[in-house]
């Protein structure tokens, strides 16, 4: 077991007509973990400041969790219950006239290709999926041009050789270099199941 900085951001949006559906992304970074609750909150808010650029105001980042281990079963060492504290982070993406919001089960896929192949010789990727994005009204299977630009900016910001946010992304178990980043040009499907809300903050 080794040291690794992990951050999970939890989002909330309306899904199949019901408000409050939550979904999340977890990231692992190359810089060392924070040591205080204040530092964890600062890191998570800084990450949220990048993510919020991908969502309209109807989607909010409501919770965050921090991890300091590369053990996939390690519990979080910090929790930020932003919505419960009255300070959720709303999305700031402003859809244009030629854009149409994703259906709830649609998502954009962003990737970072590692300098590593699997046992079959195929490249290994880090992948993240984002709901609440935008398609092109005239070609609804495609991400809109402005949204693709927003995705590209986010992907570059997380790349160790470009924006290098908090040292840049890494795999959970190692720091294999990232060669390229990009996104799928078409929207994909990532069905959510209403699992109920995450546990409330401790009393």
Residue pairs with C-beta under 8 A, 6 or more apart in sequence:
1 69
1 70
1 71
1 74
2 69
2 70
3 32
3 33
3 68
3 69
3 70
4 28
4 33
4 67
4 68
4 69
4 70
4 170
4 172
5 28
5 29
5 30
5 31
5 32
5 33
5 34
5 43
5 66
5 67
5 68
5 166
6 26
6 27
6 28
6 29
6 66
6 67
6 68
6 69
6 172
7 26
7 27
7 29
7 43
7 44
7 47
7 64
7 65
7 66
7 67
8 24
8 25
8 26
8 27
8 64
8 65
8 67
8 76
9 24
9 25
9 27
9 44
9 47
9 48
9 51
9 61
9 63
9 64
10 22
10 23
10 24
10 61
10 62
10 63
10 64
10 65
10 198
11 22
11 23
11 24
11 55
11 59
11 60
11 61
11 62
11 131
11 132
12 19
12 20
12 21
12 22
12 59
12 60
12 62
12 83
12 88
13 19
13 21
13 23
13 55
13 58
13 59
13 60
13 104
13 131
13 132
14 20
14 21
14 58
14 104
15 21
15 104
15 192
15 194
16 104
16 194
18 194
20 197
21 104
21 192
21 194
22 62
22 63
22 195
22 197
22 198
23 131
23 192
25 51
25 128
25 129
25 130
26 67
27 47
27 128
27 158
27 169
28 70
28 169
28 170
28 171
28 172
29 165
29 166
29 167
29 168
29 169
29 170
30 160
30 166
30 167
30 168
30 169
30 170
30 175
31 166
31 167
33 66
33 67
33 68
33 77
34 40
34 42
34 43
34 66
34 78
37 78
40 66
40 77
40 78
40 80
41 64
41 78
41 80
43 66
43 166
44 64
44 66
44 80
45 64
45 89
46 165
46 166
47 64
47 165
47 166
48 61
48 64
48 89
49 89
50 154
50 157
50 158
50 165
51 61
51 154
52 61
52 89
52 90
52 91
52 92
52 93
53 91
53 92
53 93
53 150
53 153
53 154
54 91
54 93
54 108
54 130
54 132
54 133
54 147
54 150
54 151
54 154
55 61
55 90
55 91
55 92
55 93
55 130
55 132
55 133
56 91
56 93
56 94
56 95
56 101
56 132
57 90
57 91
57 92
58 91
58 132
59 90
59 91
59 131
59 132
60 83
60 88
60 89
60 90
60 91
61 82
61 88
61 89
61 90
61 91
62 81
62 82
62 83
62 88
62 89
63 79
63 80
63 81
63 82
63 83
63 198
64 79
64 80
64 82
65 76
65 78
65 79
65 80
66 76
66 77
66 78
66 79
66 80
67 74
67 75
67 76
67 77
68 74
68 77
70 172
70 173
72 172
79 201
81 200
81 201
82 88
82 89
84 200
84 201
91 132
93 134
93 147
93 150
95 101
95 134
96 144
96 146
98 136
98 137
98 138
98 144
99 134
99 135
99 136
99 137
99 144
99 146
99 147
100 134
100 135
100 136
100 137
100 140
100 144
101 132
101 133
101 134
101 135
102 108
102 131
102 132
102 133
102 134
102 135
102 187
104 131
104 192
105 189
105 190
105 191
105 192
106 131
106 133
106 135
106 187
106 188
106 189
106 190
107 129
107 130
107 131
107 133
107 187
107 188
107 189
107 190
108 129
108 130
108 133
108 143
108 147
108 151
108 183
108 184
108 187
108 188
109 127
109 128
109 129
109 183
109 184
109 188
110 127
110 128
110 129
110 130
110 151
110 154
110 155
110 181
110 182
110 183
111 125
111 126
111 127
111 128
111 155
111 181
111 182
111 183
111 184
112 125
112 126
112 127
112 155
112 158
112 159
112 169
112 178
112 180
112 181
113 123
113 124
113 125
113 178
113 179
113 180
113 181
113 182
114 123
114 124
114 125
114 126
114 171
114 176
114 177
114 178
114 179
115 176
115 177
115 178
115 179
116 123
116 124
116 176
117 123
117 124
118 124
124 176
126 169
126 171
126 178
129 188
129 190
130 151
131 190
131 192
133 143
133 147
133 151
133 187
134 143
134 144
134 146
134 147
135 141
135 142
135 143
135 144
135 147
135 187
136 142
136 143
136 144
136 145
137 144
140 187
141 186
141 187
142 185
142 186
142 187
143 151
143 183
143 184
143 185
143 186
143 187
148 183
148 185
151 183
152 182
152 183
155 181
155 182
155 183
156 162
156 163
156 181
157 163
157 165
158 165
158 168
158 169
158 181
159 168
159 169
159 178
159 181
160 167
160 168
160 169
160 170
160 177
160 178
161 168
161 177
161 178
162 168
162 181
168 178
169 178
170 176
